[in-house]
Amino acid sequence: MVEKSYYSRKAKLSLKISEFEVPPMQDLLIIGKNAPIGAEAVRRMAQALSPEQFLIIKIDHPKIEAVLIRQSLIQMLDQDVLVGIILEEAERLISDNMVLRSELKIEVTVQREVQF
């Protein structure tokens, strides 16, 4: 007898975005191209405050230089998908001289149905 199965996988994202302030670390920072603090300085700050927990991703975008993101979030969802969503939402809010911080929660829902 042939087994039939049904597989569904969804991701639900919730972004909370605000201006950069102290303390600076949340789940991610979106760094404008002309922001007062650049991507390399942000990377060093993150490394000093939370060693090995964040990844800096350089971006080819008119207003955004880079995104600093908690590595555990990238383990939950594909990096390209995640960064694409972040950029899509942030580009509406950011100017090239801003740094935005964001809280990002990912909830993954898996549903499986198997016939036997």
C-alpha positions as CSV (number, residue, x, y, z in Angstrom):
1,M,0.0,0.0,0.0
2,V,1.3,3.5,-0.9
3,E,1.5,6.0,1.9
4,K,0.2,9.4,1.2
5,S,1.3,12.3,3.3
6,Y,0.5,16.0,3.6
7,Y,3.1,18.5,4.8
8,S,2.6,22.2,5.5
9,R,5.1,24.6,6.9
10,K,4.4,28.3,7.6
11,A,6.4,31.1,9.2
12,K,4.7,34.0,11.1
13,L,6.8,37.1,11.5
14,S,6.3,40.1,13.8
15,L,8.5,43.1,13.5
16,K,8.7,46.0,16.0
17,I,10.8,48.8,14.6
18,S,12.0,52.0,16.4
19,E,14.8,54.5,16.3
20,F,18.2,53.4,17.6
21,E,18.7,54.2,21.3
22,V,20.7,53.1,24.3
23,P,21.0,50.2,25.2
24,P,21.4,49.4,21.5
25,M,21.0,45.7,21.3
26,Q,17.8,44.0,20.5
27,D,17.2,41.5,17.7
28,L,18.4,43.6,14.8
29,L,19.7,46.9,13.7
30,I,19.2,48.4,10.2
31,I,22.0,50.8,9.4
32,G,21.6,53.7,6.9
33,K,24.3,54.4,4.4
34,N,25.1,57.8,6.0
35,A,24.3,56.9,9.6
36,P,26.5,58.4,12.4
37,I,27.7,54.8,13.2
38,G,28.7,52.6,10.3
39,A,28.4,48.9,9.8
40,E,32.0,48.0,11.0
41,A,31.5,50.0,14.2
42,V,28.2,48.3,14.8
43,R,29.8,44.9,14.2
44,R,32.6,45.7,16.8
45,M,30.0,47.0,19.3
46,A,27.9,43.9,19.0
47,Q,31.0,41.7,19.3
48,A,32.0,43.5,22.5
49,L,28.5,43.4,24.1
50,S,27.4,40.0,22.9
51,P,30.2,37.9,21.5
52,E,29.3,35.5,18.6
53,Q,25.6,36.3,18.8
54,F,25.2,38.7,15.9
55,L,26.0,38.7,12.2
56,I,26.5,41.8,10.1
57,I,25.0,41.5,6.5
58,K,26.1,44.1,4.0
59,I,23.3,45.3,1.8
60,D,23.3,46.6,-1.8
61,H,20.5,49.2,-1.3
62,P,20.1,53.0,-2.0
63,K,19.5,53.9,1.7
64,I,20.6,50.9,3.7
65,E,24.3,49.9,4.3
66,A,23.9,46.8,6.4
67,V,21.7,44.8,8.8
68,L,23.0,43.5,12.1
69,I,20.9,40.4,13.1
70,R,20.9,37.9,15.9
71,Q,22.3,34.6,14.5
72,S,19.7,32.5,16.2
73,L,17.0,34.1,14.0
74,I,18.9,33.2,10.8
75,Q,18.9,29.6,12.1
76,M,15.1,29.6,12.2
77,L,14.4,31.1,8.8
78,D,16.4,31.4,5.5
79,Q,18.7,34.5,5.6
80,D,17.6,35.8,2.2
81,V,13.9,35.5,3.0
82,L,14.4,37.2,6.4
83,V,16.6,40.0,5.1
84,G,14.2,40.6,2.2
85,I,11.2,41.0,4.5
86,I,13.3,43.3,6.8
87,L,14.3,45.5,3.9
88,E,10.8,45.7,2.5
89,E,9.5,47.0,5.7
90,A,12.4,49.2,6.8
91,E,12.9,51.0,3.5
92,R,9.5,52.7,4.1
93,L,10.7,54.1,7.4
94,I,14.4,54.7,7.1
95,S,16.4,57.6,5.7
96,D,20.1,57.1,4.8
97,N,21.3,58.8,8.0
98,M,19.3,56.7,10.4
99,V,19.9,53.5,12.4
100,L,16.7,51.6,13.3
101,R,16.5,48.9,15.8
102,S,13.9,46.1,15.7
103,E,12.5,43.4,17.8
104,L,11.9,40.3,15.7
105,K,10.0,37.3,16.8
106,I,9.6,34.3,14.6
107,E,7.0,31.7,15.2
108,V,7.2,28.6,13.0
109,T,4.0,26.5,12.6
110,V,4.3,22.9,11.2
111,Q,1.3,20.8,10.4
112,R,1.6,17.2,9.1
113,E,-1.0,14.8,8.1
114,V,-0.1,11.2,7.2
115,Q,-2.3,8.5,5.7
116,F,-1.4,4.9,6.2
